Amino acid sequence: MSENGSWRAIAAWSRQTFVDRELFLRSDGRVRFIRITRRTQLRAVTVGALVLLTWGGGTLTAVIWGLRAPAPRRAEPRVAVLAPAPGAARPPRTAPSRAAAHDPVALRELLRRQRLIEQLVASKLGQPLVQDGLDRPVRGADDTLGALDAAQQAFARGLGTSFDADRVKRTAALRRLGLDAERLAARGRRAEGGPLIPWPDDGTAVPAALEALAAAVVHWAAVGQGAAAVPSGRPTRGSSQTSSFGVRADPFTGRPTFHAGLDFRGRYGEPIYAAAAGRVSFVGERAGYGRLVEIDHGDGIASRYGHLSGADVSVGEQVVRGQRIARMGSTGRSTGTHVHFEVRLRGSAVNPQPFLAFGDTKGR
């Protein structure tokens, strides 16, 4: 069939199919009719055909682009790395990939360790220590988690060494005073208790470096608690020392005599402070001392404060280091307003000067 013949056939089919039509509607006993012309029918068919062609073209385009796009990569499985048992041979360390260096699970674990270190230091020193080199591996694009882990554990080992060194130094200083640091520390553990809360509280294991650091902090703190019972605080604030411990010329006879403590001159009624924590064991008059306050610090350690004008504590009272306990005066065998400060170890008077020096070292 020729092209003209095809068009004539289509036109004839259109004239036969799309003819003017009338629709009759009956409503409420009345009859109405609606006329639909041939032109209206042709317009409706044309609009419908365009809508179908547009939808079909868009769907076909999406299918073609989906077939041409590359297949997505399969996600690499995440493998949990278990630490070898103590004493077991460690496998050779290989440099992790760039993706492993930024793995969020591993980073969370390292950040958790860092928080544990900060908790240890802050709980005992009052503020966390910061080491600049610890966070450098996180910033560098070519650094690995292995380098961060090594730096963090080195930091923990160094911090533990610092705590141990300070504990050894303090133990030696106590030994020079004739005191046993371990015995003082054990005394502080005689009355302890509380709920059992494991550390860390999430029940996970910690590296050996952190275990060693925790042990170093515990031992350091125990010695510090024991040292709190050492009478090493000055009994006055800003008063000048007028007489030292040992042989001196007696202020009344001028003859050589033994002085069992240190004298500090000051104003009448000036506050006197406890040199260490302890229990008040005596308040009253005693020959040579005048009005006296004596504090028992435990393990044979005691301190005395003489020539007082008045006492602010009573027998049996528990006091802390630096607490006001009395007022300066000139009672007893005295030539002027001052306080006689005395330290006694296992019943004998010892030189208070090294004890005060220990307090100055402890405060730095």
C-alpha positions in Angstrom: 0.0 0.0 0.0 1.4 3.5 -0.9 2.0 6.3 1.6 -1.0 8.2 0.3 -3.2 5.1 0.6 -2.1 4.6 4.2 -3.0 8.2 5.2 -6.4 7.8 3.4 -7.1 4.6 5.4 -6.1 6.3 8.7 -8.3 9.3 7.9 -11.3 7.0 7.0 -10.8 5.0 10.3 -10.7 8.3 12.2 -13.9 9.6 10.6 -15.7 6.3 11.4 -14.4 6.1 15.0 -14.4 9.7 16.2 -17.9 10.9 15.3 -20.1 13.4 17.2 -21.7 11.6 20.1 -24.5 12.5 22.5 -24.8 11.2 26.0 -28.3 11.1 27.6 -28.6 11.5 31.4 -31.8 11.0 33.4 -32.0 12.8 36.8 -35.1 13.7 38.9 -37.5 12.7 36.1 -35.8 15.0 33.6 -33.6 14.0 30.6 -30.5 15.9 29.6 -27.9 15.2 27.0 -24.2 16.1 26.6 -22.7 16.5 23.1 -19.0 15.3 22.6 -17.7 16.5 19.3 -15.2 14.7 17.1 -12.6 17.4 17.7 -12.8 17.0 21.5 -12.3 13.2 21.2 -9.2 13.7 19.0 -7.7 16.2 21.5 -8.2 13.8 24.5 -6.6 10.9 22.6 -3.6 13.1 21.6 -2.9 14.3 25.2 -3.1 10.7 26.5 -0.7 9.5 23.9 1.8 12.2 24.8 1.6 11.3 28.5 2.3 7.6 27.7 5.2 8.4 25.5 6.8 10.7 28.1 6.5 8.1 30.9 7.8 5.3 28.7 10.8 7.3 27.5 11.9 8.2 31.1 11.6 4.6 32.3 13.6 3.3 29.3 16.3 5.9 30.0 16.7 4.9 33.7 17.0 1.2 32.7 19.7 2.0 30.2 21.8 4.1 32.6 21.4 1.4 35.3 22.8 -1.2 32.9 25.7 0.9 32.0 26.7 1.9 35.6 29.6 -0.1 37.2 28.7 -2.8 39.7 29.1 -1.6 43.4 32.1 -2.8 45.4 31.5 -5.4 48.0 32.1 -4.1 51.6 35.2 -5.6 53.1 34.4 -7.7 56.2 35.6 -6.3 59.5 37.8 -8.7 61.4 38.3 -8.4 65.2 42.0 -8.5 66.1 42.6 -10.4 69.4 45.5 -9.5 71.6 47.9 -12.5 72.2 48.0 -14.1 75.6 50.8 -12.9 77.9 54.1 -14.7 77.0 52.8 -15.8 73.6 54.8 -15.0 70.6 53.5 -11.9 68.8 53.0 -12.0 65.1 55.1 -9.5 63.0 53.4 -6.1 62.8 52.5 -5.0 59.4 51.6 -1.5 58.4 47.8 -1.1 58.3 46.1 0.4 55.3 44.8 3.9 55.1 41.3 2.6 55.6 42.3 0.7 58.8 44.0 3.8 60.1 40.7 5.6 60.2 38.5 2.6 61.3 36.0 4.1 63.8 35.9 1.1 66.1 39.7 1.0 66.6 39.8 4.8 67.1 37.0 4.5 69.8 39.1 1.9 71.6 42.2 4.2 71.7 40.1 7.2 72.8 38.7 5.0 75.6 42.2 4.2 76.8 43.1 7.9 76.7 40.1 8.7 78.9 41.2 6.0 81.3 44.6 7.7 81.6 43.1 11.1 82.1 40.8 9.7 84.8 43.8 8.2 86.7 45.8 11.4 86.5 42.9 13.8 87.2 41.7 11.7 90.2 45.1 12.0 91.9 46.8 15.2 90.6 43.7 17.3 90.1 44.3 17.9 86.4 45.1 15.7 83.4 48.6 15.7 82.0 48.8 16.5 78.2 51.4 15.2 76.0 51.6 16.9 72.6 52.9 13.9 70.7 50.0 11.7 71.7 47.5 13.1 69.2 49.8 13.7 66.3 49.2 10.4 64.6 45.4 11.2 64.3 46.2 14.4 62.3 48.7 13.0 59.9 47.2 11.3 56.8 50.1 8.8 56.5 50.2 7.8 60.2 48.6 4.6 61.4 46.7 3.3 64.4 49.8 1.3 65.3 51.8 4.4 65.7 49.1 6.0 67.9 48.9 2.9 70.0 52.6 2.8 70.6 52.7 6.5 71.5 49.8 6.1 73.9 51.3 3.1 75.7 54.7 4.9 75.9 52.9 7.8 77.5 51.4 5.5 80.1 54.7 3.9 80.8 56.4 7.2 81.2 53.6 8.5 83.5 53.9 5.4 85.6 57.6 5.8 85.9 57.1 9.4 87.1 54.6 8.3 89.8 57.1 5.5 90.9 60.0 8.0 91.1 58.0 10.4 93.2 56.9 7.6 95.5 60.5 6.4 95.9 61.7 10.0 96.6 59.0 10.5 99.2 59.7 7.1 100.8 63.3 7.9 101.1 62.5 11.3 102.8 60.2 9.5 105.3 63.0 7.0 106.0 65.3 9.9 106.8 62.8 11.1 109.4 62.8 7.6 110.9 59.4 6.6 109.5 58.4 3.6 107.5 56.4 4.6 104.4 54.9 1.2 103.8 53.7 1.0 107.5 52.1 4.4 107.2 50.4 3.4 104.0 49.1 0.2 105.5 47.7 2.0 108.5 45.5 4.1 106.1 44.0 0.8 104.8 42.9 -0.5 108.1 39.5 1.2 107.9 38.4 1.1 104.3 35.4 -0.2 102.4 32.7 0.5 99.9 30.9 -1.2 96.9 33.1 -3.3 94.5 33.3 -1.3 91.3 35.8 -2.8 88.9 38.1 -0.5 86.9 37.5 0.0 84.1 33.8 -0.3 84.8 32.9 -1.7 81.4 34.5 -5.0 82.2 37.0 -4.9 79.4 40.7 -5.7 79.7 43.4 -3.0 79.5 46.9 -3.1 78.1 49.8 -4.0 80.4 51.1 -0.4 80.3 47.8 0.9 81.7 47.7 -1.9 84.4 51.2 -0.9 85.5 50.2 2.8 85.5 47.2 2.1 87.7 49.4 0.1 90.1 51.9 3.0 90.3 49.1 5.5 91.0 47.7 3.3 93.8 51.1 2.9 95.5 51.9 6.6 95.1 48.6 7.6 96.6 49.0 5.2 99.5 52.4 6.7 100.5 50.8 10.2 100.2 48.0 9.2 102.5 50.5 7.8 105.0 52.5 11.0 104.8 49.4 13.0 105.7 50.0 11.8 109.3 53.5 13.3 109.4 53.6 16.6 111.4 55.2 18.7 108.6 53.0 21.8 108.5 54.1 25.0 110.1 52.2 25.8 113.4 52.1 29.5 112.6 51.6 31.7 109.5 54.6 34.0 108.9 56.0 34.0 112.4 59.8 34.1 112.7 61.7 31.3 114.4 63.6 32.4 117.5 65.1 29.2 118.9 66.2 25.9 117.3 66.3 22.3 118.4 69.2 21.0 120.5 71.7 22.5 122.9 71.3 26.2 123.6 71.8 28.8 126.3 68.9 28.7 128.8 67.0 32.0 128.6 66.7 32.2 132.4 70.1 30.8 133.6 72.3 31.3 130.6 73.7 27.8 131.1 73.8 25.2 128.2 70.6 23.2 128.2 68.7 21.0 125.7 65.8 22.5 123.8 63.3 19.8 122.6 61.6 21.8 119.8 61.4 25.0 117.8 60.2 28.4 119.1 58.2 30.8 116.8 57.6 34.3 117.9 54.3 36.1 117.1 51.4 38.2 118.4 49.5 37.4 121.5 46.4 35.4 120.6 47.8 34.6 117.1 46.2 31.3 115.7 48.1 28.1 116.1 47.5 25.3 113.5 47.8 21.5 113.5 50.9 20.3 111.8 49.2 17.1 110.6 46.0 15.1 110.9 45.4 13.2 114.2 43.6 13.0 117.5 43.9 15.5 120.3 45.4 13.5 123.2 46.1 16.3 125.8 44.8 19.8 126.6 45.9 21.5 129.8 48.8 22.7 131.9 52.1 20.9 132.0 55.3 21.9 133.8 57.6 24.0 131.7 55.1 24.1 128.7 52.4 26.1 130.4 49.2 25.6 128.6 49.8 22.7 126.1 48.0 20.9 123.3 49.3 17.5 122.2 48.1 15.6 119.0 48.6 11.9 118.5 49.2 11.2 114.8 49.5 7.4 115.1 52.3 4.9 114.9 54.2 6.6 117.7 54.2 10.1 116.1 53.0 13.1 118.1 53.3 16.9 118.1 53.1 19.4 121.0 52.2 23.1 121.0 53.2 24.9 124.2 53.0 28.3 126.0 49.5 28.9 124.7 47.1 31.5 125.8 44.1 29.3 125.0 43.0 26.1 123.3 40.3 25.7 120.6 40.1 21.9 120.7 39.3 19.3 123.3 40.7 15.8 124.1 39.5 13.1 121.7 38.8 15.5 118.9 39.9 14.6 115.4 41.8 17.4 113.6 43.2 17.8 110.1 46.4 19.4 108.9 46.2 23.2 109.0 43.2 23.3 111.4 43.2 26.0 114.0 43.8 24.4 117.4 45.0 27.1 119.8 46.1 30.7 120.4 49.7 31.9 120.9 50.6 33.1 124.4 53.4 33.2 127.0 52.3 30.7 129.7 54.7 28.5 131.6 58.5 28.9 131.5 58.6 31.6 128.8 60.2 35.0 128.4 57.7 36.4 125.8 54.9 35.6 123.4 55.7 32.5 121.3 54.7 28.9 120.6 56.9 25.9 121.4 56.5 23.4 118.6 57.7 19.8 119.3 57.7 16.6 117.4 58.0 13.3 119.3 58.7 9.9 117.7 58.0 6.8 119.8 58.1 8.9 123.0 61.4 10.9 122.3 61.7 14.4 121.0 63.2 14.7 117.5 64.3 17.7 115.5 61.1 19.2 113.9 63.2 21.0 111.2 63.4 18.0 108.8 59.7 17.4 109.2 59.0 21.0 108.2 61.4 20.6 105.2 59.5 17.5 104.2 56.3 19.5 104.2 57.9 22.1 102.0 59.0 19.4 99.5 55.6 17.8 99.5 53.9 21.1 98.7 56.0 21.7 95.6 
